[in-house]
Amino acid sequence: MTSWIRHALRKKIARKGPKGKQQIIVIEPNEKLVLMVKFAIAMTLCLTGLEIAYMAFLGQWSHEVFAVISGLVGTVSGVLIGRQA
């Protein structure tokens, strides 16, 4: 699971090096950022399972759990898109 998260958070910068050759510089993500994204993805999966169980046993939709899921998805998406900018 870690490798694709690190790859998604990795930043590549292209620049001209000596003698006009193109160089690609790879900036690895911070370990805290990787752990935060892993935690947010895990919590999204857990809350999705909770929502499914809530609907299966109670037959209702929980707006509160869905709001938290939406917030976590927005946070993870923002981190991934913001890191690439």
C-alpha positions as CSV (number, residue, x, y, z in Angstrom):
1,M,0.0,0.0,0.0
2,T,2.9,2.4,0.8
3,S,4.5,2.3,-2.6
4,W,1.6,3.7,-4.6
5,I,1.0,6.4,-2.0
6,R,4.6,7.4,-2.1
7,H,4.5,7.4,-5.9
8,A,1.4,9.6,-5.9
9,L,3.0,12.1,-3.5
10,R,6.4,12.2,-5.2
11,K,7.1,15.4,-7.0
12,K,9.1,15.6,-10.2
13,I,10.8,18.7,-11.5
14,A,12.4,18.9,-15.0
15,R,15.2,21.4,-15.6
16,K,18.1,22.0,-17.9
17,G,21.3,20.8,-16.4
18,P,24.9,21.4,-17.5
19,K,25.6,21.2,-21.2
20,G,21.9,21.7,-22.0
21,K,20.8,18.2,-20.9
22,Q,17.4,17.8,-19.3
23,Q,17.5,16.6,-15.7
24,I,14.6,15.3,-13.7
25,I,14.7,15.9,-10.0
26,V,12.6,13.7,-7.8
27,I,11.5,15.1,-4.4
28,E,10.4,12.3,-2.1
29,P,7.4,13.0,0.2
30,N,7.7,13.6,3.9
31,E,7.1,10.5,6.1
32,K,4.4,12.4,8.1
33,L,2.5,13.2,5.0
34,V,2.6,9.6,3.8
35,L,1.3,8.4,7.2
36,M,-1.4,11.1,7.3
37,V,-2.7,10.0,3.8
38,K,-2.6,6.3,4.8
39,F,-4.6,7.1,7.9
40,A,-7.2,9.1,6.0
41,I,-7.6,6.4,3.4
42,A,-8.0,3.7,6.2
43,M,-10.5,5.9,8.0
44,T,-12.5,6.4,4.8
45,L,-12.7,2.6,4.3
46,C,-13.7,2.0,7.9
47,L,-16.4,4.7,7.8
48,T,-17.7,3.3,4.5
49,G,-18.0,-0.1,6.1
50,L,-19.8,1.5,9.1
51,E,-22.2,3.2,6.6
52,I,-22.9,-0.1,4.9
53,A,-23.5,-1.8,8.2
54,Y,-25.8,1.1,9.4
55,M,-27.9,0.7,6.2
56,A,-28.0,-3.1,6.4
57,F,-29.1,-3.3,10.0
58,L,-31.2,-0.1,10.5
59,G,-32.3,0.4,6.9
60,Q,-31.6,4.1,7.1
61,W,-29.0,6.5,5.6
62,S,-26.7,8.2,8.1
63,H,-26.1,11.7,7.0
64,E,-23.5,12.3,9.7
65,V,-21.3,9.4,8.6
66,F,-21.6,10.4,5.0
67,A,-20.5,13.9,5.8
68,V,-17.4,12.6,7.5
69,I,-16.6,10.3,4.5
70,S,-17.1,13.3,2.2
71,G,-14.7,15.4,4.3
72,L,-12.0,12.7,4.3
73,V,-12.3,12.1,0.6
74,G,-12.0,15.9,0.0
75,T,-8.9,16.1,2.3
76,V,-7.1,13.2,0.6
77,S,-7.9,14.6,-2.9
78,G,-6.7,18.0,-1.9
79,V,-3.5,16.7,-0.5
80,L,-2.8,14.6,-3.6
81,I,-3.7,17.4,-6.1
82,G,-1.9,20.1,-4.0
83,R,1.3,18.1,-3.8
84,Q,1.5,17.8,-7.6
85,A,1.2,21.6,-8.1
